[in-house]
Amino acid sequence: MHPQTQFCQNKDCPARGQTGKGNIIVHSKKEQRYRCKVCGGTFTNSNGTMFFGMKKDTELVIIVITLLSYGCPMPAIVAAFGLDVRTVRAWLKKAGRHCQGVHEHFLEQQTLNLEHVQADEIKVKTQSGWLWMAMAMMVSTRLWLGGAVSAKRNLALIAELVAQIRSIALCRKLLLSVDGLKSYVKAFQKAFRSPWHTGKLGRPKMIAWQEIVIVQVVKKKTAGQFSIQRRIVQGCQEVVDHLLQSSQGGGVINTAFIERLNATFRQRLSVLTRRTRNLARKSDTLHAGMFLVGCVYNFCTFHKSLRLPLFIGERSRKWVHRTPAIAVGWTDHRWTVKELLVFKVPIARWSPPVRRGRPSKATLFLIQEWCS
């Protein structure tokens, strides 16, 4: 047990979310419990992970989640391990919520020079109709940036996806490659703006980011002939060529990278497989599976195109394999599925309550001790 790596998760504790402060001690080695000396509360080692409150063996849960994240159908897991289908579905949802927290935590840590982003949608068949799943990726590092699920392929779905891209993007040259859906253009133009404060009363004017390039790849099939139309909706050809060269080594306007990622999701998420009978029942199940597969793809999967040569001599070399999370600087090694599921997302630090009048001496002491 390592108390120095743990943090208090009590929302009312002034020391919450902070490690290495000496306030966490071992409460019980047998029960794997810690105690916070500030608030006096105790918590288990699994608190904050996917395994909190689990009664089944941890190794069995890891095996089941690993199989789900690599495309094993749920009925096969139920038959192989003798589990109830409701139990497996509950584990999938819990793992998806945990992976969503991990993904959002790393997105909040730093903004990135994305250079080139591709976005696309997948039409998903369910037992009660159809759902749309929109996703985006960073081309240079193959990083999955996030996704959104909706019953309709409309502006609300695209706006939710674009908001995730906007939250991590630096104000730099950016190439946005999408299909022919008009909602992308409107959502991108509305999201990539910043307020211009002039000191006057009222709502500040929104200024569009410079050198944001939007391109579309429209595919049509008429009379047995397949055609591809590439068009620049916003920006100029020179910026497009420069960003294509820096992000993918040249080439033409395309959405090939996000289409390959869509194929990976179809392979690893059984409800996305074409002509399958393992259909999704609810949108939250699909949402959980999307974040589970996306995080396993980012943190636990080596990508061949991201490997770097390590020259040992003049004629010999080895390859250094990398995951998208390593390429973007989030981690320094490939995570196992267990590491992903036991990662504790830090909670926000304590802030003093807003009250009228002068703060008390006790409040000033807590501010000096834990907010500095």
C-alpha positions in Angstrom: 0.0 0.0 0.0 1.3 3.4 -1.0 -0.4 6.3 0.9 1.7 9.0 -0.8 0.1 8.2 -4.1 -3.5 8.3 -2.8 -5.8 11.3 -2.4 -8.9 12.0 -0.4 -12.1 11.8 -2.4 -14.4 13.5 0.1 -15.8 16.5 -1.6 -16.1 18.4 1.7 -12.5 17.8 2.6 -10.0 20.7 2.1 -7.3 18.3 1.2 -9.3 16.5 -1.5 -7.6 15.6 -4.8 -4.0 16.3 -3.5 -1.2 13.7 -3.3 2.0 13.7 -1.4 0.8 16.1 1.4 1.1 13.6 4.2 -2.6 13.6 5.0 -3.3 10.0 3.9 -2.3 7.1 6.1 -3.0 3.4 6.1 -6.2 2.6 8.0 -6.3 -1.2 7.5 -3.9 -3.4 5.5 -6.3 -6.3 5.6 -9.2 -4.4 4.1 -7.0 -2.2 1.9 -8.4 1.0 3.4 -6.8 4.5 3.8 -7.7 7.3 6.2 -7.5 11.1 5.7 -6.1 12.9 8.7 -7.8 16.2 7.7 -11.5 15.1 7.5 -11.1 11.7 9.3 -12.9 9.8 6.5 -11.7 6.4 5.3 -11.8 4.9 1.8 -10.8 1.7 0.0 -8.0 1.3 -2.4 -10.6 0.7 -5.2 -12.5 3.9 -4.6 -12.4 6.0 -7.7 -11.7 3.0 -10.0 -13.9 0.9 -12.1 -13.8 -1.9 -9.4 -15.3 0.1 -6.6 -18.3 -2.0 -5.2 -17.5 -5.0 -7.3 -18.2 -8.4 -5.7 -16.8 -10.6 -8.5 -13.1 -11.4 -8.8 -11.1 -8.5 -10.3 -9.2 -10.7 -12.8 -12.5 -12.0 -14.2 -13.8 -8.5 -14.6 -10.6 -7.5 -16.4 -10.8 -10.5 -18.8 -14.5 -9.7 -19.6 -13.8 -6.0 -20.2 -10.8 -6.9 -22.4 -12.9 -9.3 -24.5 -15.6 -6.7 -24.9 -13.1 -4.0 -26.0 -11.7 -6.3 -28.7 -15.1 -7.3 -30.3 -16.2 -10.4 -28.4 -20.0 -10.6 -28.5 -21.8 -10.4 -25.2 -23.6 -13.8 -25.6 -20.3 -15.6 -26.1 -19.0 -14.1 -22.8 -22.2 -15.1 -21.0 -21.9 -18.7 -22.3 -18.1 -18.9 -21.6 -18.1 -17.6 -18.0 -21.6 -18.5 -16.8 -22.5 -14.9 -16.1 -25.8 -13.2 -16.4 -26.2 -10.9 -19.4 -27.4 -8.1 -17.1 -24.1 -8.4 -15.1 -22.0 -8.1 -18.2 -24.0 -5.2 -19.5 -23.6 -3.4 -16.2 -19.9 -4.0 -16.3 -19.7 -2.5 -19.8 -21.6 0.6 -18.7 -19.4 1.1 -15.6 -16.2 0.6 -17.6 -17.5 3.1 -20.2 -18.2 5.7 -17.6 -14.8 5.2 -16.1 -13.1 5.5 -19.5 -15.0 8.6 -20.3 -13.7 10.2 -17.1 -10.1 9.2 -18.0 -10.5 10.5 -21.5 -11.9 13.8 -20.3 -9.3 14.2 -17.7 -6.4 14.0 -20.2 -8.2 16.3 -22.6 -8.4 18.9 -19.8 -4.7 18.6 -19.0 -3.3 20.4 -22.1 -4.3 21.9 -25.4 -2.7 20.5 -28.6 -1.6 21.8 -32.0 -4.0 19.4 -33.8 -2.9 20.5 -37.4 -5.3 18.0 -39.1 -8.5 16.6 -37.8 -10.9 14.3 -39.6 -14.5 13.6 -38.5 -17.1 11.1 -39.7 -20.3 9.4 -38.6 -21.4 5.7 -38.3 -25.0 4.6 -38.7 -25.7 2.0 -36.0 -28.6 -0.4 -36.2 -30.4 -1.1 -32.9 -33.3 -3.3 -31.8 -35.7 -0.3 -31.9 -34.3 1.7 -34.9 -31.1 3.5 -35.8 -28.5 5.6 -34.0 -25.8 7.8 -35.3 -22.3 7.9 -33.7 -20.0 10.8 -34.7 -16.3 10.6 -34.0 -13.1 12.6 -34.7 -9.4 11.9 -34.7 -6.1 13.8 -34.8 -4.3 12.6 -38.0 -0.6 13.1 -37.0 -0.8 11.1 -33.8 -3.9 8.9 -34.7 -5.4 10.1 -31.4 -9.1 9.5 -31.0 -10.5 12.8 -29.8 -13.9 11.7 -28.8 -17.4 11.0 -30.0 -21.1 11.6 -29.6 -24.2 9.4 -30.0 -27.7 10.7 -31.1 -30.8 9.3 -32.6 -30.6 11.9 -35.4 -27.8 13.0 -37.8 -28.4 16.7 -37.2 -26.6 19.8 -36.1 -26.9 19.0 -32.4 -24.9 15.8 -32.9 -22.2 17.5 -34.8 -22.1 20.5 -32.4 -21.5 18.1 -29.5 -18.6 16.5 -31.3 -17.1 19.8 -32.5 -17.2 21.1 -28.9 -14.9 18.3 -27.8 -12.4 19.2 -30.6 -12.6 22.9 -29.7 -11.8 22.2 -26.1 -8.4 20.7 -26.9 -7.4 22.7 -29.9 -4.7 25.5 -29.9 -5.3 28.6 -31.9 -3.0 27.5 -34.8 -3.4 26.5 -38.4 -5.9 23.7 -38.5 -7.3 21.5 -41.3 -10.7 20.0 -40.8 -11.6 17.2 -43.2 -15.2 16.0 -43.2 -17.8 14.5 -45.6 -20.5 16.5 -47.4 -22.8 17.0 -44.4 -23.6 20.8 -44.2 -23.8 20.8 -40.4 -20.1 20.4 -40.1 -19.4 23.8 -41.7 -21.9 25.6 -39.5 -20.7 23.9 -36.3 -17.0 24.5 -37.0 -17.5 28.2 -38.0 -19.5 28.8 -34.8 -17.2 26.9 -32.4 -13.8 28.2 -33.6 -14.3 31.8 -32.4 -13.0 33.8 -29.5 -14.6 36.8 -27.7 -13.1 40.2 -28.4 -13.3 42.3 -25.2 -13.3 46.0 -25.8 -14.3 47.2 -22.3 -17.7 48.2 -23.4 -21.0 46.9 -21.9 -22.8 44.1 -23.5 -21.9 40.9 -25.1 -18.4 40.9 -26.7 -18.0 40.4 -30.4 -16.9 36.9 -31.5 -13.8 36.9 -33.8 -13.2 33.8 -36.0 -9.9 32.1 -35.7 -7.4 32.8 -38.5 -6.3 30.1 -40.9 -9.0 27.5 -40.0 -9.4 25.4 -43.2 -12.5 23.3 -43.8 -12.5 20.8 -46.6 -15.1 18.3 -47.7 -14.9 14.9 -49.5 -18.2 14.1 -51.2 -18.6 10.6 -52.5 -21.4 9.8 -54.9 -22.5 6.6 -56.7 -24.8 7.1 -59.7 -25.6 4.7 -62.5 -23.0 2.3 -61.2 -20.2 4.9 -61.3 -18.4 6.1 -58.2 -17.1 9.6 -58.0 -15.2 11.6 -55.4 -15.4 15.4 -55.2 -12.9 17.3 -53.1 -13.7 20.9 -52.3 -12.3 23.6 -50.1 -15.2 25.3 -48.2 -13.0 27.7 -46.2 -9.3 28.6 -46.6 -6.8 28.4 -49.5 -5.0 25.7 -51.3 -1.5 26.7 -50.0 -2.5 26.2 -46.4 -4.2 22.9 -47.2 -1.0 21.6 -48.9 1.1 22.8 -46.0 -1.0 21.1 -43.4 -1.3 17.9 -45.4 2.4 17.7 -45.7 3.1 18.3 -42.0 0.3 15.9 -40.7 0.3 13.0 -43.2 3.4 13.5 -45.4 1.5 15.0 -48.4 -1.2 13.6 -50.5 -4.6 14.9 -51.4 -7.7 15.9 -49.4 -9.2 12.8 -47.9 -11.0 11.2 -44.9 -9.1 7.9 -45.1 -7.8 8.0 -41.6 -11.1 8.4 -39.8 -12.6 5.7 -42.1 -9.9 3.3 -41.0 -10.7 4.3 -37.4 -14.3 3.5 -38.1 -13.3 0.1 -39.4 -11.4 -0.5 -36.1 -14.4 0.4 -34.1 -16.6 -1.9 -36.2 -14.1 -4.7 -35.5 -13.8 -4.1 -31.8 -17.4 -3.2 -30.9 -19.6 -6.1 -31.7 -22.8 -4.1 -32.0 -21.2 -2.1 -34.9 -20.4 -5.2 -37.0 -22.2 -5.3 -40.3 -25.0 -7.9 -40.6 -24.8 -8.8 -36.9 -27.6 -10.0 -34.7 -25.9 -8.6 -31.6 -27.7 -5.3 -31.7 -27.5 -2.5 -29.2 -30.7 -1.9 -27.1 -30.1 1.6 -25.7 -27.9 4.6 -26.6 -26.1 4.5 -23.3 -24.8 1.0 -24.0 -23.4 2.2 -27.3 -22.0 5.4 -25.7 -20.2 3.3 -23.0 -18.8 0.9 -25.6 -17.6 3.8 -27.7 -15.5 5.3 -24.8 -14.2 1.9 -23.8 -13.0 1.0 -27.3 -11.7 4.6 -27.8 -9.6 4.6 -24.6 -8.2 1.1 -25.2 -7.3 2.3 -28.7 -5.6 5.4 -27.4 -3.7 3.9 -24.4 -3.4 0.2 -24.9 -2.8 -0.4 -28.6 0.4 0.1 -30.5 -0.1 1.8 -33.9 2.3 0.6 -36.6 2.4 4.0 -38.4 3.6 5.7 -35.1 6.7 3.6 -34.6 10.1 5.3 -34.6 13.4 3.8 -35.7 16.1 3.4 -33.1 19.5 3.0 -34.8 21.9 0.8 -32.9 24.7 0.8 -35.5 25.2 1.8 -39.1 23.3 -1.1 -40.4 21.1 -2.3 -37.5 18.1 -0.7 -36.0 15.1 -1.5 -33.8 11.6 0.0 -33.8 10.2 1.9 -30.8 6.5 1.2 -30.9 4.0 3.9 -29.7 0.4 4.2 -28.9 -1.5 7.4 -29.8 -1.4 8.5 -26.1 2.4 8.1 -26.1 2.7 10.0 -29.4 0.7 13.0 -28.0 2.6 12.9 -24.7 -0.1 11.7 -22.3 1.9 8.6 -21.1 5.4 7.2 -21.5 4.4 3.5 -21.9 1.6 1.3 -23.2 -1.1 0.8 -20.6 -2.6 -2.6 -19.9 -6.4 -2.8 -19.7 -6.0 -3.2 -15.9 -4.0 0.1 -15.7 -6.8 1.8 -17.6 -9.5 0.5 -15.3 -7.7 1.3 -12.0 -6.6 4.8 -13.0 -8.0 7.2 -10.5 -9.2 10.5 -12.0 -8.2 13.3 -9.7 -11.0 15.4 -8.5 -11.0 19.2 -8.4 -9.2 20.9 -5.4 -11.2 22.3 -2.6 -12.2 26.0 -2.8 -13.4 28.0 0.2 -17.1 28.7 0.4 -18.3 32.0 -0.8 -19.7 34.0 2.1 -20.4 37.6 2.9 -18.0 39.4 5.3 -14.4 38.7 6.4 -13.4 35.0 6.4 -12.7 33.4 9.8 -9.2 32.5 11.1 -10.0 28.8 10.5 -11.0 29.4 6.9 -7.8 31.5 6.3 -5.7 28.7 7.8 -7.3 26.2 5.5 -6.8 28.4 2.5 -3.1 28.9 3.3 -2.6 25.2 4.0 -4.4 23.6 1.1 -5.1 26.2 -1.6 -1.6 27.7 -1.9 
